Structure formats: C-alpha cells, structure tokens
Amino acid sequence: MNVAIVGRNKEKIESSVISAGFSISGEQPDFVVSFGGDGTLMHAEAEYSGIPKIILKDSLICKKCSAFTNEEVLKKAKEESYTIEELIKLEALVKGITLIGMNDIIIHNSDPRHAIRYRIRVNGKDLGHEVIGDGIVVATPSFGATGYFRSITDSFFEVGIGLAFNNSIEQSDHMILKEDSIIEMEITRGPAILYADNQETSVILESGNVVTIKKSDKSAKIVIPK
C-alpha cells in the first residue's frame, strides 16, 4: 500500500510509516500522510485532492488530529481500523479560473490603504446595498468556522456555509447559509485579491468582476482511526 507524505519535517516520520508496513511513493498513492497541523492538511489536500488523508501531528494546532499516537494512527490505517469522514470544500469561479479550498475562500482589498466596494447576491437575490470594506470570508464548518471567520464574527457554526463581512463601514451581520447556497460578489470598485486557504495561487479582481462561490462537487476525505 503506497502513501505520499506532506510536511515540512516529513523525514522525521518516514521510518514510522515504513515500519507500519507502507511504501512511500508520490505516484498514485492510496493514502496521503499529512504530517504537521491544519495548514499542512490544507497543503496536502491541494496537492493530492480527494485522496484519503492520514493525519499525523507535528504541530500544536491540529483540529483533526487523533488522540492516538502517530504510530497508533498508522497501525490502525494499515489494519483498516478506521472510517472515512468527508468534508465539504468551496470553489470560487471568476475570469475562467477556479480556486478550491477546504477552509475558506477570501476576497480582500489588495491595497490595505483603500477599501473596496462590492455587492452580494445569494441565490440570485441582491442584499440591497453596496458594501464598503475590506472584503468577505466564505467559510466551511470543517476548519473555516473557527479561523478567520470566527476572528471577524466572534462566533462559529457547525453546518452550512458562513459568510462574514470583513471590516465593513456599515454594520453588516454575518450569515450562515444553506450548504447548497450560491454566493455572487460583484466588485464595483477594486482592486481586490481572491485566494483559497493558504494556497499560493491568487487572482487579482478589478471593477466589474463577479466571483461565484459555492460548494464544490469535490470533497476532502479524512481517515478517522477507531
């Protein structure tokens, strides 16, 4: 059974992976070992989308890490003593480019000295006014609910999709939307920048660009040891 390993210190875990009975290969792996924390898991999902992730802890911040030791997690994965948890992902489409994230989709002013202006439509319905501020955060309940979304709203959620307005001039309450909701953000005065999770890829947005954000057809798969 082949696994790929993603992590800054992946060489520290290679011997344990081999001892557990796995072969290490980056080509068509059966599993991907994410050795780190939440950020590493997001990198692993971006690099190996849809392949089940075995999460091993090498960080203080790891929401999906098991209470078992890393060696126990590997042993249970090898013995097929686990379940698979599927986590929703979000996608953002603009200018023919699609970005996908398991944590959040963020649109932010590209110049911190200048606010952006934008309009929001949810399932085709306009919120009714132009918003002036730093942008928006659209979050999943898996990770995003307790990250940037929570820092803006001082709240979190467990189901659906969260929409937070970042530093808007007028009071704009955050929204918890149904999982199948479609959010459209029209930039009426830019520039802004769009990115997903902690990925390096980003898209510059200008006035007139419309970003469509919705649940992705793809999901992340996490190995949960029994």
Buried (B, 14 or more C-beta within 10 A) or exposed (E): EEBBBBBEEBEBBBEBBEEBEBEBEEEEBBBBBBBBBBBBBBBBBBBBBEBBBBBBBBBEEBEBBBEBEBBBBBBBBBEEEBEEBEBBBBBBBBEEEEBBBBBBBBBBBBEEEEBBBBBBBBEEEEEEEBBBBBBBBBBBBBBBBBBBBBEBBEEBBEEBBBBBBBEBEEEBEBBBBEEEBBBBBBBBBBBBBBBBBBBEEBBEBEBEBBBBBBBBEBBBBBBEBE
